[in-house]
């Protein structure tokens, strides 16, 4: 390997599947494993087994976890490193960081899945060279990782960019939304499950000219315009399964320009929006590579 004997472990802890990798970056992955997210005990046991195998071959320096949430990111909290009030059955108040630290005795970096992906894009992907940007995923859920002046944004808890309220014209779209907490928040209106329930089939099965995509682009454009005004990102990176529909990008870019209506005076918005709202540079690997970046950041 390019890093000699040393590797860093990355864990993309998703609500559907876990992805574990050992390596040092996009071009240096020594081992990779994927398995479904089942019970906490079974899933975390598979994580531990994977990295115990790697530690027999490589010098494992640290682990990084990019996890579905909500999670507790405050080191002085009694539940630091826990998945907290998640709606995922069986995972509420699950300890993650402590389990790994007791097993391996090495540093463990911990953050949300989207903050992890944002960090990966910052290190190796579409946000290289930037200090303030947003990584947003639109898929099974909607979430965002936010970096401000080179630091991942935490604060009270962590950003919940999928749970903002958008203007919802119930005459044009009478759909009630699917969010169990808020109904028709951004995630409730524009996530993959919302599209499936509204249109009667998964998003990936809808043709490119279906009316669903204009509605989807409208909601995404409204959300991005709010983020632009509130957070002033230098770039917005859009990932997730729904955003694999490439016809969405030009619709979203036009929508953002129309909503902002010249108020934000910047060439990035007015002239170069194709380079401002972009897909991930790391593709589907942003999460697990971001977890490796979190591991590297956790090393003294």
C-alpha positions in Angstrom: 0.0 0.0 0.0 1.0 3.6 -0.6 0.9 4.3 3.2 3.2 1.4 4.1 1.9 -0.5 7.0 -0.4 2.1 8.4 -4.1 2.3 7.7 -7.1 4.2 9.0 -10.5 2.6 9.4 -13.6 4.2 8.1 -17.2 3.1 9.0 -20.1 4.5 7.0 -22.9 3.6 9.4 -26.1 3.9 7.4 -29.6 3.0 8.4 -29.8 0.4 5.5 -26.2 -0.8 5.3 -22.8 -0.4 6.9 -19.7 0.1 4.8 -16.3 -0.5 6.4 -12.9 0.3 4.8 -9.2 0.3 5.7 -6.9 2.6 3.9 -5.6 6.1 3.6 -7.6 7.7 0.8 -9.4 7.2 -2.5 -6.5 5.6 -4.2 -5.4 3.5 -1.2 -8.1 1.2 0.0 -6.7 -2.1 1.4 -10.0 -3.8 2.4 -13.7 -3.1 2.0 -16.8 -4.8 3.4 -20.5 -4.0 3.2 -23.3 -5.6 5.1 -26.9 -4.8 6.0 -27.8 -2.8 9.1 -29.6 -5.3 11.4 -29.6 -5.1 15.2 -27.0 -3.0 17.0 -25.3 -6.0 18.6 -25.1 -8.0 15.3 -24.0 -5.0 13.2 -21.4 -3.7 15.5 -20.0 -7.2 16.0 -19.4 -7.4 12.3 -17.7 -4.1 12.4 -15.4 -5.2 15.2 -14.6 -8.5 13.4 -13.7 -6.7 10.2 -11.3 -4.4 11.8 -9.8 -7.1 14.0 -8.9 -8.9 10.8 -7.3 -5.8 9.4 -5.4 -5.1 12.6 -3.7 -8.5 12.1 -2.3 -7.4 8.8 -1.9 -3.6 9.1 -1.1 -1.0 11.7 -4.5 0.4 12.4 -4.0 4.0 13.5 -7.6 5.2 14.2 -11.2 4.6 13.3 -13.7 7.1 12.0 -17.5 6.7 12.1 -19.9 8.6 9.9 -23.2 7.6 11.3 -26.9 8.0 10.7 -28.6 9.9 13.5 -29.4 11.9 15.4 -26.2 11.4 17.3 -24.5 13.0 20.3 -21.4 14.9 19.3 -20.5 16.6 22.5 -17.4 15.0 24.1 -18.4 16.1 27.6 -21.8 14.4 27.4 -22.7 11.1 29.1 -24.0 9.9 25.8 -21.2 11.1 23.5 -20.8 8.7 20.6 -24.3 7.4 20.9 -27.0 7.2 18.2 -29.8 9.0 20.1 -33.4 9.6 19.1 -33.4 7.8 15.8 -36.6 6.5 14.4 -34.8 3.3 13.2 -36.3 0.4 15.2 -33.9 -1.0 17.8 -31.2 1.7 17.4 -32.4 4.4 19.8 -29.7 5.2 22.4 -27.1 2.9 20.9 -23.5 3.4 22.0 -21.0 3.3 19.1 -17.8 5.1 20.0 -17.3 3.5 23.4 -17.7 0.0 21.9 -15.0 0.6 19.4 -12.6 2.3 21.9 -12.9 -0.6 24.3 -12.2 -3.1 21.6 -9.3 -1.4 19.9 -7.9 1.2 22.3 -7.2 3.7 19.5 -8.7 7.1 18.6 -12.2 7.1 17.2 -13.5 10.1 15.2 -17.3 10.4 15.2 -19.8 12.6 13.3 -22.9 12.4 11.3 -23.0 10.5 8.0 -23.5 13.7 6.0 -20.8 15.6 7.9 -18.5 12.7 7.2 -19.3 12.8 3.5 -18.7 16.5 3.6 -15.3 16.0 5.1 -14.5 13.4 2.4 -15.5 15.9 -0.3 -13.4 18.6 1.4 -10.3 16.3 1.5 -10.5 14.6 -1.9 -13.7 15.6 -3.8 -15.8 18.4 -5.1 -15.1 20.8 -2.2 -11.3 20.7 -2.3 -9.8 24.2 -1.8 -12.9 25.5 -0.1 -13.5 26.5 3.5 -17.3 26.9 3.6 -19.7 24.7 1.8 -22.7 22.3 2.1 -22.9 18.6 1.2 -26.6 17.6 0.9 -27.9 14.1 0.3 -31.3 13.5 -1.1 -32.2 9.8 -0.9 -33.9 7.6 1.7 -33.7 10.7 3.9 -32.5 14.3 3.4 -29.5 15.5 5.4 -26.7 17.9 5.1 -23.1 18.3 6.2 -22.0 21.9 6.7 -18.4 23.1 6.8 -17.7 26.6 8.0 -14.2 28.1 7.8 -12.7 24.6 7.6 -14.7 23.2 10.6 -17.7 20.9 10.5 -20.7 22.6 12.0 -22.0 21.2 15.2 -23.4 23.7 17.8 -26.5 22.8 19.8 -26.5 19.3 18.1 -25.7 19.1 14.4 -27.4 20.5 11.3 -30.7 19.0 10.3 -31.0 20.5 6.9 -33.7 18.0 5.8 -36.2 19.2 8.4 -36.7 22.8 7.4 -40.2 23.9 6.3 -40.7 25.0 2.7 -43.6 26.8 1.1 -46.1 24.0 0.1 -48.8 24.8 -2.4 -51.4 22.2 -1.4 -53.4 22.9 -4.6 -50.5 22.0 -6.8 -49.2 19.3 -4.4 -51.8 18.0 -2.0 -49.4 15.4 -0.7 -49.2 15.4 3.2 -45.6 14.4 3.4 -43.9 11.3 5.1 -41.8 12.7 7.9 -43.0 11.0 11.1 -42.1 14.2 13.1 -43.0 17.1 10.8 -45.1 15.7 7.9 -44.4 18.1 5.1 -40.9 19.4 5.9 -38.2 19.2 3.2 -37.5 15.5 3.9 -41.2 14.8 4.1 -41.9 16.3 0.7 -38.8 15.5 -1.3 -37.0 12.3 0.0 -37.0 9.1 -1.9 -39.8 7.6 0.2 -42.0 10.6 -0.3 -41.6 10.3 -4.1 -42.5 6.6 -3.9 -45.6 7.3 -1.8 -46.7 10.3 -3.9 -46.3 8.7 -7.3 -46.8 5.0 -6.5 -43.3 3.8 -7.6 -39.7 4.4 -6.7 -38.0 7.5 -8.0 -35.6 5.5 -10.1 -38.5 4.0 -12.1 -40.0 7.4 -13.0 -39.2 8.5 -16.6 -37.0 11.6 -17.0 -39.9 13.6 -18.4 -42.3 12.8 -15.6 -43.9 15.7 -13.8 -42.3 14.4 -10.5 -39.0 15.9 -11.5 -40.2 19.5 -11.8 -41.9 19.3 -8.4 -38.8 17.7 -6.9 -36.5 20.3 -8.4 -38.8 23.1 -7.0 -38.5 21.8 -3.5 -34.8 21.3 -3.7 -34.3 24.8 -5.2 -36.3 26.4 -2.4 -34.2 24.6 0.2 -30.9 25.5 -1.4 -32.0 29.2 -1.7 -32.5 29.2 2.1 -29.1 27.7 2.7 -27.5 30.2 0.4 -29.0 33.1 2.2 -28.4 31.7 5.7 -25.0 30.0 5.4 -23.4 31.7 2.3 -21.7 28.5 1.1 -19.0 28.7 -1.5 -20.4 25.6 -3.2 -23.3 23.1 -2.7 -22.6 19.4 -3.4 -25.7 17.4 -4.0 -25.5 13.6 -3.5 -27.9 10.7 -2.7 -29.9 8.3 -4.8 -32.5 10.8 -6.0 -29.8 13.1 -7.3 -28.5 10.4 -9.6 -31.3 11.6 -11.9 -29.0 14.0 -13.9 -32.0 15.9 -15.3 -32.5 17.4 -11.8 -29.3 19.5 -11.8 -30.2 22.0 -14.5 -33.7 22.3 -13.1 -32.4 23.0 -9.6 -29.8 25.5 -10.8 -32.4 27.5 -12.8 -34.8 27.3 -9.8 -32.2 28.7 -7.4 -31.4 31.6 -9.8 -35.1 32.4 -10.2 -35.8 32.3 -6.4 -32.8 34.4 -5.5 -33.8 36.8 -8.3 -30.4 38.7 -8.3 -30.4 39.4 -4.6 -27.2 37.5 -4.0 -24.7 39.3 -6.2 -22.0 36.8 -7.0 -20.6 35.4 -10.2 -20.9 31.9 -8.6 -24.7 32.3 -8.7 -25.3 34.5 -11.6 -22.7 33.3 -14.1 -21.1 30.0 -13.0 -23.9 28.1 -11.3 -23.0 24.9 -13.1 -19.8 25.0 -11.0 -21.7 26.1 -7.8 -24.3 23.3 -7.5 -22.5 20.1 -8.4 -22.6 16.3 -7.8 -20.1 14.7 -5.4 -16.6 14.3 -6.7 -16.3 11.0 -4.8 -19.7 9.6 -5.9 -21.0 6.8 -3.7 -17.7 6.6 -1.8 -18.1 10.0 -0.2 -19.4 8.5 3.1 -16.8 5.8 3.7 -13.9 8.0 2.5 -15.2 10.7 4.7 -15.1 8.3 7.6 -11.5 7.6 6.9 -10.9 11.3 6.8 -12.5 11.5 10.3 -10.2 8.8 11.5 -7.2 10.7 10.3 -8.5 13.9 11.9 -8.8 12.0 15.2 -5.1 11.1 15.3 -3.1 13.2 17.7 
